[in-house]
Amino acid sequence: MSNNRMMWIQAITPVHVGCGFGVGAVDLPVIREKATNWPVLPGSGIKGVLADRFGASDPEQREEMTQAAFGKPDKTGENEAPSNAGALVISDARMVALPVRSLYGTWAWITCPLALQRLLRDLEETGLAGKLGETLAKPTPGQILVADEARTKLRVNPNTPAYLADLDVAVAADANVKAWAESLASWLFGTSGWAAEFVARFGVVHDNLFSYLLDTGTEIATRIQVDPTTGSVKKGQLWTEEALPAETVMASLVWADKVRAPGNHTPQEILNKYCSAPLNLQIGGKATVGRGRVRAVFGGA
């Protein structure tokens, strides 16, 4: 078995991993890639969340494998082992599918050929790619390609388009899209009922349309702070926050590098302990108002 695997992240509540401040209409936007302007979850933040989940952020942590996986700070006592870098490496989590409001079917999981091509490179590293990249779907600008199951889920009858957000797009079935939908559903949901739901709601649109939806389809919340003495908004305490909507799907590549800590632990042992079982995590800010609850699952050949 290889020393890398996929980490799939599904948002259960809106996720706000912010860049600190914005220069546009949104005061607290989410972090976006420079080249694509697509939302991204930094790998450093994900690793920090995992480190906290497994107790590595506790200064009293003494378990050798935890120190090997997440690193150990400078020693504070004479009898302590020297510091070491962590062997666990987590890449930035990139967009796989964005939930978009649909007039029929409630919502659709939308992606594009470019997002799938980028994902395919990571899938090849983990041995999961199979034949998915042999004939990648290429929708026209006004079209959504879906599996057969989604042709009836996302429109009222065969003669009408699908209505996504404020757009109407022609619907066509595509065998490659069906293969992607079924593979992603199995990796994300296994044999649960959500797997069939994912296939029935999954669609591929043109790259430009996907970028437009990522610009306009995030969740914008207006927040205030109330002055307890007046019962009204404090001066200057009205702001907006951007978040990835619930049901967003993202993916990261996880692997184990050279193990530098004592204990003779192998990269495979580290991955099996910390990146194997499904995890419920909290990523990003605004945790006290319910933001950032995610479900993380791992997979590899």
N, C-alpha and C positions, 0 to 999 in steps of 0.2 A: 504494500500500500504506500502511495506517495505521501510526502510530508506537507501536503497542502490540501485545502478543501474550501468549499464555498460557505459563506455565511449569508443567509437570507434574512432580511429584516422586514417585517410587516408592522406598520404603524397601527396600534390599537386605538390610540387617541392622537390628536394633532401633535406634531413634533416640531419644537422650536430649537434648532441649533443655530444661534445667531452669530452675526459678525460684529456685534457691538453697537453699531449705529449705521444709519443709512443717509444717503444724499438725495433720495427721491421722496415720494409721497409717504412711504412707510418708514416710521421711526426706527423700528427694530426688525430688519429683514433677516431672512435665513442666509446661511453661507451658500454661495454659488461658485461653480467653476469659472475661471477667468475666460477660457476659450469658448465654452458652450453657453454659459450663463444658466446652466442647469443646476438645481439644488444638489448638494453633496453633504454627506456626513463624514467629517474628518476621521481618519483611522486612529489618530491619537486620542480623540474623545471616546471612541468605541473601546479602545484598549483600556482607557482609564475606568470606564464603566465596568468592564470585565474584571479588572484588578480589584475594584471595590467589591464586586459581587463575591469574589473568592477570598476576600480578606487581605489582599496584598498591600492595601493602603494602610493597614494597621501597623504602626511602628514596632509592635511587639510580635509581629508575624515571624515565626521561626521555621516553618515548614520548608524543607529544602526544595521541593518541586515547585512550590509557589514562588520562591525566590528565583528559581531557574527560569520560570515562565515569564514573570513580570519584572524581574530585576530586583536588585537590592541596593539601597543607598549606602553612602560612606559609613564605615563602621564607627560606632560610638564608644566601644569598649575594647580593652586589650585582647580579650579572648574571642571577639567576634571575627567571623570570616570576612575577607575583604569584599568591597562592593563589586557588583557585576551587572552587565546589561542583560535584559530579558531576552529569552529566545523566541518568544511569541511575537509574530509580526502580523499586523492587520492593516490592509490597505483601506483607502477611502471607500465608503459605500456609495455607489453610483445608482442613478435612476434605472429601474427596470420597468415599472408600470405605475402610471398616475391614475387614481380614481377620478373619473369625470362624470358629472351629473348627466343622466340620460332621461329623456322624456318617457321612454319605454324601458322597463327593466331597472329603473331607479339609478343605477350607475354602471359604467363600463370601466374596465382596467385597460388603459390605453398606453401603447408604446410605439416605437418607430424603428425602421431598419437600422439606423445608426446606433441606437441604444442596444439593439440586439447584436450588432456586429461587435461592439465594445464588450458586451457581456460574453460573447463567444470566445474571445481571447482568454478570459479567465476560466471558462468551462473547459477549454482545451488543456489548460494547465492542470486541472483536477481530473481529467479523463471523463468528463460528463458530456462533452460536446456531441458525440455520436455523429449522426448525419444531419444535424440541425442546420449547419451552414452551407450545405451543398447548393440549395436553391433558395436564397433568402427572398422573402416577399418584397415586392416593390409597388406599393400603392400609389395612385395618382394623387395630386393635391386635394381633390375633392372626394376622396374615397376612403373607406375603412375596410380592411380585409379581416375576415373573421373565420372561426370554425363553423361548421354547419349548425351546431347547437345555438350559436349566437345570432343566426339570421332571423330567428323568430323572437329571441329574447329582447333584442334592442330595437325592434320596430313593430308596428301594429299589424302590418301585412306585407307580402312580398312586393307590393307596388309603391311602398313609401320609403323614404330615406331614414337613416338614423339621425336623431336630434341630440347632439352632444353639446352641452352648455348652450351657447347661442348660435351654434352652427348646425347646418344640415349636411350630411355626407352620404353618398351612395354606398350601399352595402354589397360586398361580394365575398363568396366563400373561397378559401385558399387552403390547399393541403399543407403547405409549409407552416402557415399560421396555426393550423390545428395541431401539428406536431409540436410547435413551440408551446402552445397553450397546455397541452397534455403533459409535456415534460416539466414545465414550470409548476403546474398544479401538483404533480407528484412530489417535487422537491419541497414545495412550500407546505402542502397540506396532507401528504401521504394518501391514505385511503379514506379520509374523513369526507363528509358531505360537502365541505367547502371546495374540494377538488373539482367536482362537477360544476359548482357555481362559477369557479374561476374560468373554466373552459367556455362556459356559456356567456361570459361577460368580457372576454379578452378580445382586443382588436389592435391592429397595426395601422397607423396612419402615416402620412408623409412626414419626413423629418421637419419641414418648416411648420407644419400644423402642430406637431408635438411641441416644438419650441414655443409656439404661441400659447398652447395650453399650459405649459410650465410657467409662463410669464403671468397668465391671467387666472389660472386654476388653483393657486394656493389659497389658504385661508387667511383672511385679514381680520383681526379682532381689535376693537377699540377698548382701551383700558383706562381706568381713572383711579385716583387715590382720594378717599373722602377724608376731609378734615373733621375729626371727632368733636371738635368744639362747635362748629357751625353746621355740621351735617350736610355740607355741600362739597363740591370738588375743590381740592387744594389748588392754589394758583400754580399754573404751569404743570400740573399733574394730569394731563390728558395726552395719551400717546397711542400709537398703533403698533401691533405686533404681527409678523407674518409667521405662518406655520405650514408645514406639509400636512395635507388632510389625512384623516384616519383612512386606513386601507392602502396607503402608499406602500409600494414594494421596492426595496433597494437591495443591492448585493455587494458584498465585499469578498476579497480573496484573503484567506488566512493561511499562514504557514509557520513552521518552526525552523528557526535558523540555528546556527551553532550554539550549543549549550555551554555556557561559560561558568556556571555555578557548580559547586561540588555536589556529589551524589550520584554521578554516572547515569543521569536520566537521559533518555533518548528523545529526539524530537517527536517521534510517534507517540511516546507515552504522554508527553505534554499535550499534544493535540487531543488525544483520547480523553484526558481528564478535563480539560478546560473548554474544548470546542467539539463536543460530541452530543450531549443531551440538549434538548430544547430548553431555552431560557426565557424567562419573563424579566425584562430589564426596563430601566428608566434612562432615557438618553436626552441630553439637552437641558435647557432651562425651563422655568415656569412649572416646576414639578408640583408646587403647592396648589396650583389650579388645574391639575390633572393632565398637564402636557407631558409628552415624552414616553408614554407607556408603549413598549414595542414587544413583539414576539420574535425571537431569534432562533433559527434552526440551521443546522450544519449538514453538509453533504459532500461526498467525494467518492471517486472510484476506488 
